[in-house]
Amino acid sequence: MTACNLCQSNDGTLVEIKDRHGRPLPVTCCASCGLTYVDPIPTREELARFYAERYRLEYKQASRPRLKHIYRAGKVALGRLRIAGLLAAPTARVLDCGAGGGEFSYLLTSRGYRLTGIEPNDGYREYARAEYGIDLRPGTLDDNEFGPAEFDLVTIFHVLEHVPDPRAALRRLAAWLKPGGHLYIEVPNALTDVSSPSNLYHRAHLYYFAASPLAALARQAGLATVLIDGGLQNANLTAIFCKRGDADAQTEARSQAPLRSGRSATHDAVVAANRQRTLTRYLTAGTTLANVVPRLVVRAAERRVERSGLSGRAALDRLYESEAPQLAAAGA
């Protein structure tokens, strides 16, 4: 068993053996802290090649964003802006890690934020650069360098689960944050009760998080938890952390209790969740049934956008302009 990235324990429970397509994928939950991960972790070289060339094809069946994907990501970006607007004012320096097709980066730029993004996938990155004129850099977190305390806000949506060493990644991101700056994260929820069992474990995902191990990883990076939002009814965890000043970080490090030995409550909860996660349970869950009509409405809107013949930029401009009054009312 690979040593746990958080607590270095070699004791864990195998919670899954196949990915969403039925291919072999051993997934382990650490007994000591509850961090859930693929075992073994692929090499950095394998990962770099996969994300640059194949990831989007496997995940979206496209080497460049389709209009429906752009529209869908744009809707998600609007929700994220409402939170980002509470963490940093326009003109702030923002780093968007794993910018994908650039929809959120473009939205921030259009609102006056000074945006730099990182996106390892060649097709998506070059499309976003050409279509939106935004500053996106190639490669992974490890391939990029920024100055200490350069950013007021760092966003990293559905990226931390892809990196082979999330503890090191969080430390790297924390070093780029100004004291008092914020890190805004979204990751898959290891305890979710609303994801189909056939759609949960993805070959590209190396880690699955619960609140406790995610907070512990952030603490080790010198970050204080502001919010972790997610429970059984959430497919993802949303987390906000704040960069401590050097003195505060040293005080926190000295006061931290070591991760306790023995089986953690998070481990037991993850193991139980995997045993109870069946297709019948998913299909009959209240949230699954309640979301049927809203999903149909969204899919219909996506089809209309695809038939419109608009460019990606024009589709986003129309979407973002239609939401401008609501964003202004929310202070975003």
Backbone torsions as a table, in degrees:
resi	resn	phi	psi	omega
1	MET	NA	135.9	175.7
2	THR	-68.0	138.8	178.4
3	ALA	-63.4	140.3	-179.3
4	CYS	-62.5	136.4	-178.8
5	ASN	-66.5	-27.5	-177.4
6	LEU	-88.1	-52.0	-171.7
7	CYS	-117.0	-0.2	177.9
8	GLN	64.0	16.1	175.9
9	SER	-70.7	149.9	175.5
10	ASN	-109.8	19.6	-177.8
11	ASP	-114.5	124.4	-179.7
12	GLY	-157.8	175.1	-179.4
13	THR	-120.5	130.6	176.8
14	LEU	-72.9	118.6	-176.3
15	VAL	-108.5	-13.4	178.0
16	GLU	-156.8	150.7	180.0
17	ILE	-124.7	-5.9	-177.8
18	LYS	-133.8	151.1	174.6
19	ASP	-87.0	-174.4	-174.7
20	ARG	-64.9	-18.0	179.4
21	HIS	-101.6	6.3	178.5
22	GLY	85.4	6.5	178.8
23	ARG	-84.4	152.2	-178.1
24	PRO	-57.4	130.5	177.6
25	LEU	-157.0	92.8	179.8
26	PRO	-72.6	125.0	179.3
27	VAL	-120.7	127.5	-174.4
28	THR	-117.0	143.8	171.9
29	CYS	-111.0	123.8	-178.7
30	CYS	-64.4	130.0	-178.3
31	ALA	-69.9	-29.4	-174.0
32	SER	-82.6	-34.1	-174.6
33	CYS	-129.6	-15.4	177.4
34	GLY	89.8	3.0	174.7
35	LEU	-66.7	133.3	-175.8
36	THR	-111.7	132.7	-172.6
37	TYR	-156.7	158.8	174.8
38	VAL	-73.4	137.9	-177.7
39	ASP	-134.7	113.5	9.4
40	PRO	-88.9	161.6	175.5
41	ILE	-76.9	132.8	177.2
42	PRO	-61.8	161.2	178.9
43	THR	-72.9	160.7	178.7
44	ARG	-61.5	-36.7	-179.5
45	GLU	-65.6	-42.7	178.1
46	GLU	-62.4	-42.3	-178.8
47	LEU	-67.0	-43.8	-179.1
48	ALA	-59.8	-42.2	-179.6
49	ARG	-67.6	-41.9	-179.2
50	PHE	-61.9	-47.2	-176.1
51	TYR	-73.3	-33.3	-180.0
52	ALA	-70.4	-32.8	-169.1
53	GLU	-117.6	-37.3	-165.5
54	ARG	-116.9	-21.7	-169.5
55	TYR	-57.3	-51.8	-176.9
56	ARG	-65.4	-33.9	177.4
57	LEU	-64.4	-41.1	-179.8
58	GLU	-73.0	-37.8	-172.1
59	TYR	-86.8	-39.7	-177.1
60	LYS	-116.5	-1.9	-176.4
61	GLN	55.4	36.1	-179.9
62	ALA	-154.7	142.0	177.3
63	SER	-90.1	-16.2	174.8
64	ARG	-133.6	152.2	-177.5
65	PRO	-61.2	136.5	170.9
66	ARG	-87.4	160.8	-178.4
67	LEU	-58.5	-38.7	-179.9
68	LYS	-65.7	-35.3	177.4
69	HIS	-69.4	-38.2	178.9
70	ILE	-63.1	-46.3	179.8
71	TYR	-62.5	-45.1	-179.2
72	ARG	-61.9	-46.1	179.5
73	ALA	-67.4	-32.7	177.3
74	GLY	-64.7	-40.0	176.8
75	LYS	-62.5	-41.6	177.6
76	VAL	-65.0	-40.1	-178.9
77	ALA	-60.2	-36.9	179.6
78	LEU	-62.4	-41.4	176.9
79	GLY	-64.8	-38.5	179.9
80	ARG	-68.7	-33.4	179.6
81	LEU	-63.1	-35.3	179.8
82	ARG	-60.4	-36.4	177.7
83	ILE	-78.8	-44.9	-179.8
84	ALA	-58.5	-35.5	179.5
85	GLY	-65.2	-22.6	176.2
86	LEU	-81.9	-19.2	-174.7
87	LEU	-97.9	-28.2	-178.2
88	ALA	-152.8	136.7	-179.6
89	ALA	-80.0	156.0	172.4
90	PRO	-53.0	147.7	-170.5
91	THR	86.2	-9.1	176.9
92	ALA	-67.2	154.3	175.2
93	ARG	-84.3	124.1	-175.5
94	VAL	-127.1	137.0	172.7
95	LEU	-112.9	122.6	177.9
96	ASP	-106.5	105.2	-176.0
97	CYS	-89.4	125.9	-176.5
98	GLY	73.9	57.7	-171.5
99	ALA	-72.3	-11.6	177.9
100	GLY	61.1	-127.8	179.3
101	GLY	-81.6	0.6	172.7
102	GLY	87.1	9.4	-175.3
103	GLU	-64.2	-45.5	179.8
104	PHE	-70.6	-40.4	178.0
105	SER	-59.7	-42.2	179.3
106	TYR	-65.7	-40.6	178.3
107	LEU	-61.7	-45.0	178.4
108	LEU	-62.0	-44.8	-179.9
109	THR	-60.8	-41.1	-179.2
110	SER	-67.7	-19.0	178.7
111	ARG	-97.5	5.5	173.2
112	GLY	101.1	-0.7	177.5
113	TYR	-72.7	146.6	176.8
114	ARG	-91.5	101.1	-164.5
115	LEU	-107.1	133.4	166.1
116	THR	-125.9	137.0	-179.9
117	GLY	-125.0	160.5	174.6
118	ILE	-125.4	130.6	176.4
119	GLU	-147.0	116.6	-176.1
120	PRO	-77.0	-22.8	-176.4
121	ASN	-78.5	125.3	-172.6
122	ASP	-62.8	-49.0	-175.4
123	GLY	-63.9	-47.1	-178.8
124	TYR	-66.7	-43.3	-178.5
125	ARG	-62.8	-47.6	-176.4
126	GLU	-69.9	-32.3	174.1
127	TYR	-62.1	-48.2	-177.7
128	ALA	-63.9	-40.1	178.0
129	ARG	-60.2	-47.9	-176.5
130	ALA	-71.3	-39.9	-173.4
131	GLU	-77.7	-38.6	-172.3
132	TYR	-113.7	-10.2	179.6
133	GLY	66.4	31.2	-177.6
134	ILE	-98.1	159.4	-176.9
135	ASP	-85.8	93.5	176.4
136	LEU	-114.6	133.8	-178.7
137	ARG	-108.1	146.8	-179.1
138	PRO	-77.4	169.1	173.7
139	GLY	89.5	-172.6	-178.5
140	THR	-103.5	-176.6	174.9
141	LEU	-57.1	-40.9	-177.8
142	ASP	-68.1	-22.4	-178.0
143	ASP	-85.6	-10.2	-174.2
144	ASN	-114.4	147.9	178.8
145	GLU	-127.5	136.1	174.0
146	PHE	-134.4	162.0	-179.0
147	GLY	-72.8	156.7	175.8
148	PRO	-59.7	138.7	175.6
149	ALA	54.5	43.6	-176.6
150	GLU	-87.7	-24.9	-170.4
151	PHE	-118.7	144.6	173.6
152	ASP	-82.1	-30.1	-177.3
153	LEU	-144.8	135.0	171.9
154	VAL	-121.0	128.6	176.0
155	THR	-112.6	139.2	-179.0
156	ILE	-146.8	91.7	-174.1
157	PHE	-100.2	118.2	177.0
158	HIS	53.4	49.1	176.6
159	VAL	-125.0	-40.1	-174.5
160	LEU	-58.9	-31.0	178.5
161	GLU	-70.9	-12.9	-177.8
162	HIS	-95.4	-14.7	-173.2
163	VAL	-88.1	143.9	-176.5
164	PRO	-71.3	-21.6	-177.1
165	ASP	-135.4	80.8	-176.6
166	PRO	-62.9	-30.3	178.5
167	ARG	-63.0	-46.4	178.4
168	ALA	-66.5	-37.4	179.8
169	ALA	-62.5	-42.7	179.6
170	LEU	-66.4	-37.5	176.6
171	ARG	-64.2	-38.9	179.6
172	ARG	-65.2	-45.5	179.2
173	LEU	-64.6	-40.7	179.3
174	ALA	-61.9	-36.8	179.5
175	ALA	-65.0	-30.0	-179.9
176	TRP	-81.9	-12.1	-178.9
177	LEU	-86.1	143.4	171.2
178	LYS	-71.7	150.1	172.4
179	PRO	-55.4	131.0	-175.3
180	GLY	88.0	-9.6	176.9
181	GLY	-73.3	167.2	-173.8
182	HIS	-120.8	146.3	172.7
183	LEU	-112.7	123.5	-175.3
184	TYR	-115.1	117.6	-168.6
185	ILE	-124.1	144.8	162.9
186	GLU	-130.3	135.2	-179.6
187	VAL	-143.7	159.7	175.4
188	PRO	-64.1	143.5	-178.1
189	ASN	-93.4	115.3	-178.8
190	ALA	-66.8	-16.9	-176.5
191	LEU	-106.1	8.5	-174.8
192	THR	-58.9	145.4	177.6
193	ASP	-112.6	4.9	-172.9
194	VAL	-121.1	13.9	174.3
195	SER	-105.0	138.7	177.6
196	SER	-62.5	136.3	178.4
197	PRO	-58.3	-26.5	-179.7
198	SER	-83.4	-0.9	-175.4
199	ASN	-127.1	10.4	-172.4
200	LEU	-89.1	-51.5	-172.3
201	TYR	-94.2	112.4	-175.4
202	HIS	-107.6	139.6	-178.7
203	ARG	-57.7	-31.6	-177.7
204	ALA	-78.6	-15.5	-178.8
205	HIS	-90.0	119.7	-179.6
206	LEU	-92.9	-23.7	-176.1
207	TYR	-136.8	150.9	173.0
208	TYR	-132.4	136.5	-167.3
209	PHE	-117.8	145.9	163.5
210	ALA	-113.4	168.0	-172.4
211	ALA	-59.6	-44.1	-173.9
212	SER	-64.1	-52.7	178.2
213	PRO	-65.8	-32.1	177.7
214	LEU	-65.4	-44.1	178.1
215	ALA	-63.5	-37.9	179.6
216	ALA	-66.7	-40.3	176.5
217	LEU	-61.5	-43.4	179.8
218	ALA	-64.8	-39.5	179.7
219	ARG	-60.9	-41.3	179.8
220	GLN	-65.3	-21.6	179.4
221	ALA	-91.1	2.0	-179.2
222	GLY	84.5	26.3	-179.4
223	LEU	-112.9	139.7	177.0
224	ALA	-99.0	139.1	-179.7
225	THR	-76.1	124.9	172.6
226	VAL	-95.8	-43.3	-177.1
227	LEU	-159.8	137.0	165.3
228	ILE	-130.5	115.3	-174.4
229	ASP	-114.3	119.1	178.2
230	GLY	165.8	141.5	178.1
231	GLY	-150.6	-160.1	-176.9
232	LEU	-60.8	-29.5	-176.5
233	GLN	-91.0	14.0	178.5
234	ASN	-122.2	128.1	177.3
235	ALA	-72.9	-23.8	-177.7
236	ASN	-126.5	158.6	168.5
237	LEU	-100.4	133.2	170.5
238	THR	-108.3	128.1	-176.3
239	ALA	-134.7	143.3	175.0
240	ILE	-126.6	128.2	178.6
241	PHE	-123.9	153.5	-179.2
242	CYS	-117.4	137.6	178.5
243	LYS	-74.8	124.1	177.5
244	ARG	-80.1	154.1	168.7
245	GLY	-69.2	162.5	-176.2
246	ASP	-56.4	-44.0	-178.4
247	ALA	-65.0	-42.6	179.4
248	ASP	-64.2	-40.4	-179.3
249	ALA	-64.1	-40.9	179.4
250	GLN	-66.2	-40.4	177.8
251	THR	-63.6	-43.4	179.4
252	GLU	-63.2	-42.1	-178.9
253	ALA	-62.0	-40.6	-179.6
254	ARG	-69.1	-30.2	-174.8
255	SER	-89.1	-10.3	-176.6
256	GLN	-67.2	132.4	172.0
257	ALA	-79.5	142.0	178.3
258	PRO	-64.3	153.1	174.8
259	LEU	-61.1	130.6	-173.0
260	ARG	-72.0	152.0	176.9
261	SER	-82.1	170.7	-177.7
262	GLY	88.5	179.8	-177.0
263	ARG	-78.1	130.4	-179.2
264	SER	-85.3	158.6	177.1
265	ALA	-64.8	-33.7	178.9
266	THR	-64.5	-42.9	176.7
267	HIS	-56.0	-49.2	-177.6
268	ASP	-62.5	-37.1	180.0
269	ALA	-68.7	-40.2	179.0
270	VAL	-65.6	-45.1	179.3
271	VAL	-61.1	-44.0	179.7
272	ALA	-64.3	-40.8	-179.4
273	ALA	-62.0	-39.7	-179.8
274	ASN	-69.3	-34.2	177.5
275	ARG	-68.6	-33.8	-175.3
276	GLN	-89.6	-10.3	-174.1
277	ARG	-81.2	97.6	178.9
278	THR	-121.2	160.8	180.0
279	LEU	-63.6	-39.4	179.1
280	THR	-62.0	-43.6	179.0
281	ARG	-62.3	-41.2	-179.6
282	TYR	-65.1	-46.1	-175.9
283	LEU	-68.2	-28.2	-177.7
284	THR	-97.1	0.2	178.5
285	ALA	-65.3	144.3	-178.8
286	GLY	-58.2	-40.7	-178.1
287	THR	-68.5	-35.3	178.6
288	THR	-62.5	-47.6	-179.7
289	LEU	-66.7	-39.4	-178.2
290	ALA	-67.5	-25.3	-176.9
291	ASN	-89.2	-2.6	-176.5
292	VAL	-60.9	-52.4	-177.3
293	VAL	-65.9	-47.6	176.9
294	PRO	-56.8	-36.8	178.8
295	ARG	-66.6	-39.7	178.3
296	LEU	-63.7	-39.1	178.3
297	VAL	-63.6	-44.1	179.7
298	VAL	-64.0	-44.1	-179.3
299	ARG	-63.0	-36.9	177.5
300	ALA	-64.2	-40.8	178.0
301	ALA	-64.3	-39.4	178.4
302	GLU	-63.0	-40.0	179.1
303	ARG	-65.5	-37.5	177.7
304	ARG	-63.8	-40.4	179.1
305	VAL	-64.9	-42.3	179.5
306	GLU	-61.7	-34.3	-179.8
307	ARG	-81.3	-10.1	-173.3
308	SER	-71.5	-26.0	-176.2
309	GLY	76.6	9.0	179.6
310	LEU	-70.8	154.9	168.3
311	SER	-73.7	164.6	177.1
312	GLY	-58.2	-43.4	-179.2
313	ARG	-64.6	-44.3	-179.9
314	ALA	-63.7	-38.3	178.5
315	ALA	-64.2	-42.4	178.8
316	LEU	-68.9	-41.9	179.6
317	ASP	-58.9	-43.6	179.0
318	ARG	-63.2	-44.0	179.9
319	LEU	-64.5	-47.6	-176.0
320	TYR	-68.4	-36.6	178.1
321	GLU	-67.6	-34.0	179.2
322	SER	-67.8	-24.6	-178.9
323	GLU	-98.1	-0.4	-174.8
324	ALA	-57.1	-44.1	179.2
325	PRO	-60.9	-40.9	179.7
326	GLN	-67.1	-38.3	178.6
327	LEU	-65.3	-40.9	178.8
328	ALA	-63.9	-40.3	179.4
329	ALA	-65.8	-32.2	179.9
330	ALA	-83.9	-5.6	179.4
331	GLY	84.5	10.7	-179.2
332	ALA	-87.7	NA	NA
